[in-house]
């Protein structure tokens, strides 16, 4: 979509009495992850259809407190005017960070580096986790904020444990994340550890989905084995109550959608106990 088309859409919205607060605005979740809205209005964003995964983009804007409208052309913009007039602004569960002051270089083997570093940090107790431990584990890459984020997320997965009651110990995990967030605050000032909060909140539905089907995150499957809707709901409640203490949140609706969309792709009866749970989704 050309800038001319976007400007014509903006004119249409203004004529309808809708205030436009941004054009081609980029919203940063972390120093390495951002989402762009073609038009921003109070309480909502409009995105002209483009390549790439829509689901994560839509979820990101929803979690930022913004309704998401993806359109093909200007005519489609005209069709959503009435909806836009009724949109209300609300505080989301993700807080965008300021645009990074400089572009961090992208390492071609970033995932491998972060995983190897996490194998080191995961052996360190939460009490002994420190800035020095993290910078040592990452070596020459410790000044890259997005690499510390990757390390934190890998460490989170590798250090999860079971409480012995077919439940993950999210209380211990939240205390460890609190430590990580504090260290990033120390290392990077603003936005500091807010990037960890944003990334984990954004990916929490997928994380819970993986626990349901794999028994843990992809990096550490088989921690527990769920076999009933009651256990799934207990898992989600435990995650929500523990992680809220460090301002990481779980969207229940989006999590159910992630679980059920995956369930419907499966063949066989292994997870047939989810059938009723996903019947009307």
Order of alpha helices (4+ residues) and beta strands (2+ residues): alpha-beta-beta-beta-alpha-beta-alpha-alpha-alpha-alpha-alpha-alpha-alpha-alpha-alpha
